[in-house]
């Protein structure tokens, strides 16, 4: 007898079914513990041909059951239930997929407590565009990570919205007493809610994930158009009616069911009253009558949970007090229209009296026009001083002796370890005729001496830097414009208009995967050449950053030329990125973040706990492995606060370690969201993502971009320390080999895989000369 049976209905899923089945056969509980029932619901495409390939490989585990006629999703699941033999049952739609630890975690918890009938776990929406879709109220439950009894369910009415059958593992003995899936849409809701009402205990967790795929047309989910289909109105109302009947048998659950019925049906009711759906008057009358029945015992003043606003309550009262649809329709439109308030005050930061608003706007625009168009430019004392300095440099004999069309390269201004350094070395070696210069402060003397061997290294903000900057044709940098200019950019723009004629080449310091379109778009940065390190990144930037295909080029990152024929040590690299809200940014001199904020943060506490984990220390010691903790550049200032008792863990300073060397030499990378995992994946080495603060990170630090770590990433995502340590142990036991699934993702992400990135970048810069 298999431990867990997974029922997979299949219909028109040939584009997605491979992801679905891959997620099943790679479950870490081991495939021998599973029974996979693929139900062919007369699928007209090639879905079953793909499924048959998996069947040939896993005949002892996979069964394909064919319908003679299409029965729909509910009917296919019922067929699966009739044939399932496992102790536990799970449902997986053929266009969705699972985290790798779903069934190992479910089995562990449900085997420990035989009274747990439902294992309910977190879900995420996945879409090709990586658009973020709102989760329903059930999302609040998953961080609880607790078991609740039948009598506690009423305390968690959000359960009513966890209505999918898919993000659950059921004990088979529970399903034996439940009614089968009904037909029509929304078949999950009734099945799931009846399951809650019969279950002795329910375990809720966010320690694993179900991925619901949003099928999209032009970045819009097809399923989100459910209010445009008439049949859905009657299917959903039928579910609401069945649930209303359950309040008679489960009176203690009446409040939760009423809340669900109001919240889930109100959107349909709005469409009907506002005539946004094509229904006959007879159909509207029928729906009104049935709605009045399920709303008759609801006290609107006692509905205080999320999603029930005053407008919704008003609609309920209108239905309850009206005699007919026509009567209710009149009441909906009897209210006075709302007064539209002027938005002008909200647009102005100053608290300007309304009478003075036109004058304030006029003054502001006049000043702008004067600054921009006047032949007699009004300069501040600071601007006058800079203009005099620039004029003197341009008039000097030393300036006239400099070569034309200088290439100026830089990183942060105090580093030489990234793409600008790699490209500079390539130019000096292969194109010495190019007047290329590298900007670098002498503060890091060891690096400066190494650079000096290449020649043409200049000290940042020196007089020579200023001369070369003014004479330069190409500004080539890994960061924003301010890192390569010897003066303040805002002042420079006013007094030196010729600055805008220089060609700015953005090399990047890592593959872009989060949404930084606001910071790096055409309007804010106006790069002449935007270099990309990966094909999906290139597609994303062309579509969202306002640049043309002539301005964005996929060449591969310059430093990736050095990531071939590498030699590794028995070494793990722990390299998390930073958090803007707890770290003092290095580019701001004024102290705005106290160290106490960092020391009380979840970030510091989490990594300090990991560095002192006895399990981690033992794992490293037994396998004779060294772990290097090298946090982000902006976290290095807090390095003195980290400590460890383990002899196998080193806390690494940027002054003592070279990050590129660490990436090359390490066998495993552990990071959270840092783009260095792209370098690691490019080298076909395994990564693990430790994302303990995922929601906070994307709310406060970066916006999500096109890249989804769980579905596009090059390694497993862990949200808590226990799982992280287990995954580290797995990688060690497999001799640090990259999982085949992640290796294939790497191949798709980096179609360019050679040692010619610098050459391609050089060629693209040269072609800028011929562009207007």
ABEGO torsion letter per residue (X at the ends): XBABBBBBBBBGAAAAAAAAAAAAAABAAEAAABBBBBBBBGBABAAAAAAAAAAAABAAABBBBBBABBAEAAAAAAAAAAABABABBBBBBAABBBBAAAAAAAAAAAAABAABABBBBBBBBBBAAGBBBBBBAAAAAAAAGBBBBAAAAAABAAAAABABAAABBBBAAAAAABBBBBBEBGAAAAAAAAAAAABABBBBBAABBBBBBBBBBGGBBAAAAAAABAAAAAAAAAAAAAAAAAAAABAAAAAAAAAAAAAAAAAAAAAAAAGABBBBAAAAAAAAAAAAAAAAABBAAABABBGBBAAAAAAAAAAAABABAAAAAAAAAABBBBBBBBAAAAABABBBBAAAAAAAAAAAAAAAAAAAABABBBBBAAAAAAAAAAAAAAABAAAAABBBGBBBBBBAGABBABAAAAAAAAAAAABAABBBBBBBBAABAAAAAAAAAAEGBBBBGBAAAAAAAAABABBBBABBAAAABABBAAAAAAABAAAAABBBBBAEABBBABBAAAAABAAAAGBABBBBABAAAAAAAAAAAGBBAAABBBAEBAAAAAABGBBBBBBBBBBBBBBAAABBBAABABBABBAAAAAABAAAAAAAAAAABAAAAAAAAAAGBBBBBBBBAAAAAAAAABBBABAABBBBBAAABBAAAAAAABABBBBAABAAAAAAAAAGBBBBBBBAAAAAAAAAABBBBABBAAAABABBBBABAAAAAAAAAAAAAAGGBBBAAAAAAAAAABABBBAAAAAAAAAAAAAAAABX
